[in-house]
Amino acid sequence: MTEQIEIPARGGMAAKLNAGQSVKVINTHGNQVVDTWAFNSGDMDECMSMEATRVQVQKLMLAVGDSYVTNHRRSILSVTEDTSPGIHDTLMAACDTHRYAILGADDHDNCTDNLAAALSELGLQSSKTPSPLNLFMNIPWTPEGALSYEPPESRAGDFITLRAEMDCVVVFSACPQDLVPVNGALCEPVEAHFEVA
């Protein structure tokens, strides 16, 4: 049986994937956003890029059969299965100390610090915080271009499976945002899980 690894509430976890391996990211309770990054194992300066991906696939939200690409325009993770409604954000930057200071919450847990801590556990570091793939995050937009923060539409146990197209390091953060309802109407971050196969 495949081991299920916990992404702790408000915390981060990282794992190494070989090309061809898959990672299943599970929204255990249905309401948790999981910020997601991927880096080329041999060159941490090459990373999954939301900006380059939107150009490549001409979409704001990817679906089964689509691939996320790096800042070098190479495929790094492909979507092979998605049992959720398919709503995953590619627009919002990771939360950080500066964002929470603006919201009046100094010293708040944040995804940027979670990324650095998770990489550190593997003896790695990134010189920057790339814009993440925000799995299960519901950021609808209007024809006029307005955005809003809404609760996820995923259900408990929904998952997305991503196949590694190169040797890479994936990092996940169970987003600690509790000031706007991106993690559900109650604004209570919880744990999520992932499996590598």
C-alpha positions as CSV (number, residue, x, y, z in Angstrom):
1,M,0.0,0.0,0.0
2,T,1.3,3.5,-0.9
3,E,2.3,5.6,2.1
4,Q,0.2,8.6,2.8
5,I,2.3,11.6,4.0
6,E,0.7,14.4,6.0
7,I,1.1,18.0,5.1
8,P,0.5,19.4,8.6
9,A,-2.0,22.2,9.1
10,R,-0.2,25.5,8.5
11,G,3.0,23.6,7.6
12,G,4.9,22.3,4.6
13,M,6.4,19.1,3.3
14,A,8.7,18.3,0.4
15,A,9.6,15.2,-1.6
16,K,11.8,14.1,-4.4
17,L,10.3,12.6,-7.6
18,N,12.0,10.8,-10.4
19,A,10.7,11.4,-13.9
20,G,7.7,9.2,-14.5
21,Q,6.7,9.0,-10.8
22,S,3.4,10.5,-9.7
23,V,2.2,12.4,-6.7
24,K,-1.4,12.4,-5.5
25,V,-2.4,15.4,-3.5
26,I,-5.4,14.8,-1.3
27,N,-7.8,17.4,0.1
28,T,-8.4,15.3,3.1
29,H,-11.2,17.5,4.6
30,G,-12.2,19.1,1.4
31,N,-11.6,22.7,2.3
32,Q,-7.8,23.1,2.4
33,V,-5.7,25.0,-0.2
34,V,-2.3,23.4,-0.9
35,D,0.3,25.7,-2.3
36,T,2.5,23.7,-4.6
37,W,5.9,24.2,-6.1
38,A,8.2,22.1,-8.2
39,F,12.0,22.5,-8.9
40,N,14.3,20.7,-11.3
41,S,16.4,18.4,-9.0
42,G,19.5,19.2,-10.9
43,D,19.0,23.0,-11.1
44,M,17.0,24.7,-8.4
45,D,16.9,27.9,-10.5
46,E,14.6,26.0,-12.9
47,C,11.1,25.8,-11.3
48,M,7.5,25.4,-12.2
49,S,6.2,28.7,-13.5
50,M,2.6,29.8,-13.4
51,E,3.4,32.7,-15.7
52,A,5.1,30.5,-18.4
53,T,2.4,27.8,-18.0
54,R,-0.5,30.3,-18.7
55,V,1.3,31.3,-21.9
56,Q,2.0,27.7,-22.9
57,V,-1.5,26.2,-22.4
58,Q,-3.5,29.4,-22.8
59,K,-5.6,28.7,-19.8
60,L,-6.0,30.0,-16.2
61,M,-6.9,26.6,-14.9
62,L,-5.4,23.4,-16.3
63,A,-7.2,20.0,-16.7
64,V,-6.3,16.4,-17.2
65,G,-3.8,16.1,-20.1
66,D,-2.3,19.5,-19.5
67,S,1.2,20.1,-18.3
68,Y,2.7,22.8,-16.0
69,V,6.0,24.1,-17.4
70,T,9.1,25.7,-15.9
71,N,10.6,29.1,-16.3
72,H,12.7,27.4,-19.1
73,R,9.4,26.4,-20.8
74,R,9.9,22.7,-20.2
75,S,7.1,20.4,-18.9
76,I,7.7,19.5,-15.2
77,L,4.3,18.2,-13.9
78,S,1.4,16.9,-15.9
79,V,-2.2,16.4,-14.7
80,T,-3.2,12.8,-15.0
81,E,-6.3,12.6,-12.7
82,D,-8.5,15.1,-10.9
83,T,-11.5,14.0,-8.8
84,S,-12.1,17.6,-7.6
85,P,-14.2,20.1,-9.6
86,G,-10.9,21.2,-11.2
87,I,-10.7,24.6,-9.6
88,H,-7.0,25.3,-8.9
89,D,-5.6,28.9,-8.9
90,T,-2.6,30.0,-10.9
91,L,-2.8,33.7,-10.2
92,M,-2.2,34.4,-6.5
93,A,1.2,34.7,-5.0
94,A,2.1,32.7,-1.9
95,C,1.3,34.4,1.4
96,D,4.2,35.8,3.3
97,T,5.1,38.0,6.3
98,H,4.5,41.2,4.2
99,R,1.0,40.1,3.2
100,Y,0.0,39.3,6.8
101,A,1.5,42.6,8.0
102,I,-0.8,44.4,5.6
103,L,-3.7,42.4,7.1
104,G,-2.6,43.3,10.6
105,A,-1.3,39.9,11.6
106,D,2.4,40.1,12.3
107,D,4.3,36.8,12.9
108,H,1.6,34.8,11.1
109,D,2.5,31.3,9.7
110,N,2.8,31.6,5.9
111,C,3.5,29.6,2.8
112,T,6.7,31.4,1.8
113,D,8.3,30.3,5.1
114,N,6.8,26.8,4.8
115,L,8.5,26.5,1.4
116,A,11.9,27.4,2.8
117,A,11.5,25.1,5.8
118,A,10.4,22.1,3.7
119,L,13.3,22.5,1.3
120,S,15.7,22.9,4.2
121,E,14.6,19.5,5.5
122,L,16.0,18.1,2.3
123,G,19.2,20.2,2.5
124,L,18.0,22.4,-0.3
125,Q,17.1,26.1,-0.8
126,S,15.6,28.3,-3.4
127,S,16.9,31.8,-4.2
128,K,13.3,33.0,-4.7
129,T,9.7,32.1,-4.0
130,P,8.1,31.3,-7.3
131,S,4.4,31.9,-7.7
132,P,2.7,28.7,-6.6
133,L,0.1,26.4,-8.1
134,N,-2.6,26.8,-5.5
135,L,-4.4,23.5,-5.5
136,F,-8.1,23.6,-4.6
137,M,-8.0,27.4,-4.3
138,N,-11.2,29.1,-5.6
139,I,-10.4,32.5,-7.0
140,P,-13.2,33.3,-9.5
141,W,-13.0,36.2,-11.9
142,T,-15.5,38.4,-13.6
143,P,-15.5,39.6,-17.2
144,E,-14.3,43.0,-15.9
145,G,-11.3,41.3,-14.3
146,A,-12.3,41.5,-10.7
147,L,-11.1,38.7,-8.4
148,S,-12.5,37.3,-5.1
149,Y,-11.5,34.9,-2.4
150,E,-14.1,32.1,-2.1
151,P,-14.2,28.7,-0.2
152,P,-13.0,25.7,-2.2
153,E,-15.6,23.7,-4.1
154,S,-13.7,20.4,-3.5
155,R,-15.1,17.7,-1.3
156,A,-13.4,15.6,1.5
157,G,-11.1,13.1,-0.2
158,D,-10.9,14.8,-3.6
159,F,-7.4,14.6,-5.1
160,I,-5.3,15.6,-8.1
161,T,-2.5,13.4,-9.5
162,L,0.5,15.0,-11.1
163,R,3.2,13.1,-13.1
164,A,6.8,14.2,-12.9
165,E,8.1,14.9,-16.4
166,M,11.7,15.4,-15.1
167,D,13.5,14.5,-11.9
168,C,12.2,17.2,-9.5
169,V,11.5,18.3,-6.0
170,V,7.9,19.0,-5.1
171,V,6.9,21.2,-2.1
172,F,3.5,21.5,-0.5
173,S,2.1,24.0,2.0
174,A,-1.2,23.6,3.8
175,C,-2.0,27.2,3.5
176,P,-2.4,28.9,6.9
177,Q,-4.6,31.7,5.6
178,D,-7.3,32.2,8.2
179,L,-8.3,35.9,7.5
180,V,-10.2,35.3,4.3
181,P,-12.3,32.2,3.4
182,V,-9.9,30.5,1.0
183,N,-9.7,27.5,3.4
184,G,-13.5,27.3,3.8
185,A,-16.1,29.6,5.3
186,L,-14.9,28.9,8.9
187,C,-11.3,30.1,7.9
188,E,-9.8,27.1,9.8
189,P,-6.7,25.6,8.1
190,V,-6.3,21.8,8.4
191,E,-3.9,19.1,7.3
192,A,-3.8,17.6,3.8
193,H,-2.0,14.5,2.5
194,F,0.0,13.3,-0.5
195,E,1.2,10.0,-1.9
196,V,4.1,9.2,-4.2
197,A,3.9,6.3,-6.6
